[in-house]
Amino acid sequence: MSTRRFDSFADFYPFYLAEHANRVSRRLHFIGSTGVLACIVVGIATGHAWWYLGAVFCGYGFAWVGHFFFERNRPATFRHPVYSLIGDWAMYRDVWRGRVKL
């Protein structure tokens, strides 16, 4: 378990990607992040705030299954919550751009 301190997100992101080396885990993160966006859109469209809670469960649920069962590591969220959240969306963007393989 890393207790390393990072001075910037640019320093953290390579560590984040290394914590997501397993392809199945990356796919689960991608599915979860897409689900988060879908829940937010449905929440806005319907006006039902429960969808926002669903977004949280969807995002973390898929990601944590990836970590606990495929990566066999603890999510970076536990040690670096802000950078980890930013990393989730940076990796999501990089998948769409073809920089990170699913």
DAHU-V165424 format. One record per residue. N is the residue number from 0. SS is DSSP state (H for helix, E for strand, C for the rest). OMEGA is omega in whole degrees, -180 to 180 (999 if undefined). D_LAST is the distance of its C-alpha to the last C-alpha in Angstrom with 2 decimals. Layout:
N;SS;OMEGA;D_LAST / N;SS;OMEGA;D_LAST
//
This chain:
0;C;-178;24.89 / 1;C;172;24.94 / 2;C;-178;27.77 / 3;C;175;27.18 / 4;C;179;28.12 / 5;C;-178;26.24 / 6;C;-179;28.32 / 7;C;176;25.73 / 8;H;178;22.21 / 9;H;176;21.64 / 10;H;-176;22.72 / 11;H;-170;20.61 / 12;H;176;17.15 / 13;H;175;16.70 / 14;H;180;17.80 / 15;H;-180;15.39 / 16;H;178;12.34 / 17;H;178;14.08 / 18;C;-180;14.45 / 19;C;-177;10.70 / 20;C;-177;10.25 / 21;C;-177;9.33 / 22;H;179;5.92 / 23;H;178;7.81 / 24;H;178;9.09 / 25;H;179;6.27 / 26;H;178;5.76 / 27;H;176;9.52 / 28;H;-179;9.93 / 29;H;178;8.40 / 30;H;180;10.70 / 31;H;180;13.42 / 32;H;176;13.46 / 33;H;176;13.70 / 34;H;177;16.38 / 35;H;180;18.13 / 36;H;179;18.54 / 37;H;179;19.78 / 38;H;179;22.20 / 39;H;179;23.54 / 40;H;180;24.18 / 41;H;177;25.92 / 42;H;178;27.85 / 43;H;-177;29.11 / 44;H;-176;29.95 / 45;H;-176;31.81 / 46;C;179;33.22 / 47;C;-175;32.37 / 48;C;179;31.34 / 49;H;179;29.98 / 50;H;179;26.75 / 51;H;174;26.20 / 52;H;176;26.60 / 53;H;178;24.12 / 54;H;179;21.61 / 55;H;180;22.16 / 56;H;180;21.86 / 57;H;-178;18.71 / 58;H;-178;16.91 / 59;H;-179;18.32 / 60;H;180;18.37 / 61;H;-178;14.72 / 62;H;-176;14.04 / 63;H;173;17.01 / 64;H;178;16.22 / 65;H;-178;13.02 / 66;H;-173;15.34 / 67;H;-174;18.37 / 68;H;-177;17.18 / 69;H;177;14.10 / 70;H;-175;14.42 / 71;C;176;18.16 / 72;C;177;18.92 / 73;C;179;20.46 / 74;C;178;18.55 / 75;H;178;19.50 / 76;H;-177;20.99 / 77;H;-177;23.97 / 78;C;-175;24.82 / 79;C;-170;23.61 / 80;H;-177;23.36 / 81;H;179;23.58 / 82;H;179;21.30 / 83;H;178;18.72 / 84;H;177;18.92 / 85;H;179;18.66 / 86;H;177;15.67 / 87;H;-176;13.83 / 88;H;175;14.57 / 89;H;179;14.08 / 90;H;178;10.45 / 91;H;177;10.15 / 92;H;-177;12.11 / 93;H;173;10.28 / 94;H;180;6.97 / 95;H;-180;9.69 / 96;C;180;11.43 / 97;C;180;8.93 / 98;C;177;9.77 / 99;C;-177;6.67 / 100;C;172;3.79 / 101;C;999;0.00
//
